[in-house]
Amino acid sequence: MSTSHLGPTTEKERYIILDALRGLALAGIVLANLPEFALWTFLSPAERAALPHSSADGVVRFAQYMFIDGKFYTIFSLLFGLGFSLIIARHGKRLFCRRMAILALIGLCHMMLLWSGDILLLYATGGLLLTLFVKCSDKALLTWAAVLITVPIGLVALTEYAGIDFSAPFYRAWWKQAAAEGITEENFATWLRDAHSYPQMFAFLKQGAVERMWEFVEGHRLLKVLGLFILGYLAGKHQLYACLEELPLKKCCVWSYVLGIPISALYAWSATHSHPWSDTMNALLYTLSVTTLVLAYISTLCLLHRRGRCQRLMKWVAAPGRMALTNYIGHSVAGIIIFYGFGFGLGASMNLALVELTALGIFILQVVLSRAWLQGFRFGPLEWLWRMLTYGRYFPIRRGKESE
């Protein structure tokens, strides 16, 4: 393989629609994750009801399940898969695997040092597994993706009706580790708010890492993510982002909303009422909700881009997308500062509506900061580090230091 252009994608080779979709995904991810940083997720229903001005939280929670839950991490996963296709096509599997190994190290550090809800370690694992599928035909790729995305529904049914729960050992290990750190169900929701030193926070992160493994197994996340990576890889393989004019975006957009809105409303009802139609039906509704609304969101943004509308706004949204890794880790830093005990200590004190407004504020700040940063620099700081470790050489980060 030629090494004449062994380096990252240059600005001239970037597609703004991909960066804008990453920016959109980041907005949804911070909206999805901040209730956990704010410790609202861990509060009991009575504790949530006792928060100031919490009367609208039921509506906000319903909307969160309907429009946010699962949708934006899915877009992020598809874009990761698409990006993987570009790297593999340009540089082959060897460099790609090196890139995934470095991402795994970043994810492990993020999980153990900042936030146990990390997704990067899972992405690195899924990326390495993706290399097993790169020689498959398009039909085989679609088949594998469909199987990997839908099999979790069957596994939920297996747990519900046959009592076979593969995640049970991880659940027990989680609470064993929590007990070793002195963390109980009674103090779980407020531990981080009351943590006034990093060692106290680290104690929570240690048990949180085991909890995260349980979540991955219980939610069958690796299967879902790998299926999404395969779909993203297939889209990248055919460069669908470069031929938007040829795609039936309008029809896709209309039908995705027509089907997605009522299905997502049913899913939100199920999720907010303890799965009254069974866990299996909830899993099915979740999959259908995510599939339809993700298509709706992507096709909407692509239509706006194709028609030349909102191009100025598109560039602003694309800015954080160009620094997706930095901004994703930035969510954790912001959450720690705002909600944990050795920051402002506001955890477990905000109603859900205020938490989501805070999340929106964090994203807007990241848009502004990313836009300003990219005026003078070619990469985000973590993207720069990741690229240098991947390619094994120095890249100037300041603009004008090297021709694009």
N, C-alpha and C positions, 0 to 999 in steps of 0.2 A: 504494500500500500504506500502511496506517495506521502511524503512528509513535508512537501513544499509549503503546505499551509496548515501546519500543526499548531492550531490555536483556536481560541473561542470564536464564536460568531461575532462579526464586526457590526457596527451600527448600520452600515450600508446593506447588510444582509438580513437585518431584523424586519419582522412584519409587525406593524403597530397593533394589529388586531390580536395577536398572541399576547403581547404585553398588556393590552387593555383587558383581555380575558383574565390574565393573572391578577391584575389589579382588582377586577370585580370579585374574583375568588378570595383575595385577601380581605376585602370588605366583609364578605359573608363569613369568613373564618373567624374574624375577630368578634363579630356579632354572635357567632355560635359558641365561642370559647370563653368570652369574658364573664358570663354568669358563673363559670366554675372558678375563675380567678377571684371573682367577687365573693365566693363562698356561698352564693345564693343557692346554687344547685344542691349543696349539702344540708340546707336547712329543712326542718320538718314543715309540713303544711301549716301548723299552728305558728311556728316561728316566722314563716313568710308572711302570714296574715297580720302578724304583730308589727311588721315594719311600717314606717311612716309612708302614707300615701300609696298603699299597696293595692287599692281597690281595683286598679286597672290591670293588675298583673296576670289575671286569668286570661284576659284578651290578648295581652302581649305574648304569653306563653303559647296560646293557641296559634297565633300568627308566626311565632318562632318555629313551631313544628311544621306548620303549613308551608312556609316560604323559605325557611333557612335550613332546617335540620337535614344534614346529609347532602344538600345540594351543592354547596360551595367547595367542600372537600372533594366531591366528585369532579367538579370542574378542574380543580387543582390537580387531581390524579390524572385526568385525561391529558392535561397539558404537560405533566411530567412524562407521560408515555410518549407524547408527541415529541418532546424535546429529546428523549432517549433515541428516537428514530433518527434524528438529525446527527446526534453524536456517533451512533453506530455506523451510519452511512458515511460520515466524514472520516472517522478514525478507527473504526472496527471495535471488536469486543474487548480487546485487551485494555485499551485506554478507558473504555466505558466502565469496565469492572473496577479499574483503579478509582475512577470518579465515584462509583457507588461505595467503595470501601471508605473513602474519605467522608462521604455523606453519612455513612453509618457511624463514623467516629464523631462527627458533628452532632448527630442525633443522640448518641449515647451521652455526650457531654451535656447537651441540652436537657435530656431527661434526668440525669443524675445531679445536675448543678443548678438548674433553673426551674424547670416545670416537667412534672412526670407525665403530662398529657401529650408529650412529643409524638409527632407523626413521621419524622424524618428517618428514624431507624427502621420503621416499617417500610417506608418508601425505598430505602436502600436495599432491604431484603427483597422486596418485590421487583426492584430493578434488576438485581442479579438473577432472579428466576426468569425474568423476561427474556434473557439471552437464550433460554431453552426453546423459544418460540420463533426466533427471527427468521428461520428458514422455512417456516410453515407457509402454505398457500393462503390466499386471502380467505377462502372458504373455511379452512381449518382454523385460522385466527378468529373469525367470527364465531365459529362453533365453540372454541375454547372460551372465548369471552362470555358468551351466553351461559355456558355451563358454570363457569366460575362465579358469575354474578347471581345466578339463580339457585345454585346448590345450597347456599346458606339458609334459604327458606326451608328446604328439606331437613337440614340439620336442626333448625328450630323445632320443626314438627317432631323430629326424633327425640329431642329433649322433652318436649311437652307431652307426647303420647306414649313414649317408650321408656322415659326416665333415664335416657343415656345422655349424660352431661359431661362433655370432654373438658369443660372449664372448671369443674368442681375442685380438682387438686390445686389449681392456681388460686381459687377463692380461699381455700383453707390456708395456703401458704401466705397469701396477702394478710389475712388477719393474724396469723402467727407472727409475721414481721411487725405488724402494727402493734401488737401486744408487747413485743420486745422493746419497742420504742416508747411505750407508755401511752399509746394512742388507742382510744376506745370509741365506741359509738357515741358516747356522751360528749366527748371533747373533739371529735373529728371535725365538725363544722367550724369550730373556732380556733383550732390549733394554730393555723397560720396567722390569723389575726392577732393572736396572743404571743406569737413568736417574735421576741425582741432581739434575737441574735441569729446569725446565720447557722450555727450548729443546731438550733431548734428547727429551723426551716429544713436543714439537711436531713434531720431525723424523719420528717414527714416525707421528704423526697425518696428516701430509701424504701419505705413501705409503699410509696406511690409508684415506684418502678415495678414492684411486684403486682400491684393493683393494675397497672397498665398492661402487663402480660395477660392478666385475667381478662381485661376488657378486649384485648386483641382476639383471644381464643373464644370468649363468650359471644362476641359480636361477629366472629368469622371474618375479621377485617382483612387478613392477608389474601383470602380468596377473592373478596370484592375488589381490593386494590389491584391485584394482579389482573383481574378481568378488565378493569378500567385502563390499566397500563397497556394491555393488548389492543384495546379499542383506540387509545391515543396513538399507539405505535402505528396502527393501520392507517389512521388519518394522516399521520406524518409521512408515512411511506408513499401515499398518493398525493401529498402536498395539497390537501383540501383547502388549507388556509390561503393558498395562492390562486385558487380558481373559484372564488365566491360567486362570481357572476354566473357560473354554470350550475350552481346548486339551487334546489327548490326551497329557498330559505323562507319565503313568505308562506307557502303551504305548510311547511314544517312548523313555523312559528304559530300560525293560527290553530292547527290541530293539537299542538302540544299544550297550548293554553286551554283549549276546549276540553281536552281530556284531563289535563293536569290539575286544573283548579278544583273540580269536584273530587277527584281521587285524593288530592292533598288535603282537602277539607275532611274527608273520611279518615285519613291517616291521623290528622291532628286531633280529631275527636277520639279516636282509639287511643292515641298516646296520652292524652290528658285525662282519660277515664279508665286507666289501668287495664287496657286491652280487653274490653268486654266481649269481643268476638273471637278471642283466643290469641295467644302469642303468635301462632302461625299466620293468622289473618293479618295481624299487625305487621309482621315481617313482609308479607306480600304487598300490603298497601304501601309500606315504606319504599320497597323496590320500585313499584309503579309510580309513586309520587316523585321519587328522585329522578327516575328515567325521563318522565314527561317534562317536569319543570326545568331540569338541566338543559334539555333540548330547547325549551322555550327561551331560557335566559341566553343561551349561546346564539341561537338564531336571531333573537332580538338585537343583540349587540352587533352581530355580523351584518344584519340588514341596515342598521344605522351607519355602519362603516361603509358598506357597499354603496349606499345612496349619498354618501358624502355629507351626511348630517352630523352635527355635534362633533366635528373634527377637533375643535379646540378642547372640548370636554374630554374627548377620547385621548388626547395627548396627556391631559392631567391624570386621568385614570391609569394610563399606561405607565406613568412614572414609577409608582410603587411596584408595578408588575415587573419592571426591569431590575428591581432590587428585592425580589420576592423572598429570598432567603434571609436577608438582613431584616426586612420588615416583619417576617414571621417570627424570628427570634425577638424582634423589638416588641411584639405583643406581650411576650413573657416579661421582659424588662419593665414595661409599662404596668402590667398587672401586679408585679411584685411591689413596685414603688407606691402604687395607689392603694392596694388592698392589704398588704401584709404588715405584720406588727412593726418591723424595723423600717417601714416606709411610713405612709400616712395612716395606716391601720384602719382603713374604711371597710374592710371585709365584713360580711354578715350584717351590714347596716343599711344597705341600699335596696330599695325595691327594684324589681326586674326592669321596669320602664327606665329608671334612672341608670341602671347598669348598661342597658342597650344604648342610651343616649351617650354615655361615656365611651362605649365602644365606637360609636359613630364619630365622636370627637377625636379618638385616637387615630382612626383611619384618615380623617381629614388632615390631621397634623402630619401623618406620614406622607400623604399626597404632597403637601406643601414642602416638607423637608426633602423628600425624594426628588421633587422637581428642582429645588435649589441645589442639592448635591450633584445632580447630573449636569448642571450647567458647568461645573468645573472638573468633574471626574467622569471617567469612562465606565466604571463599574461601581456597584455598591461595595462597601468594605468587606463583607463576608463573601460576596461573589468573587471579588478580587483574590482573596485568600484561597478559596476553593479552586479557582482556575489555575493559580500558580502551583498549588499542590498537585492538581491533576496533570498538568502539562510539564511539570518539572522544570519550569524556567520563569524568569521574572517578566512581568508585564507592567509597563508604566500605567499608573492609575490616573494621573493628571492628564487632562486634555492638552494636545499640542506637543506632548512628549514623543509621540510616535505617530506616524501617519496611519489613518484608518485603512 
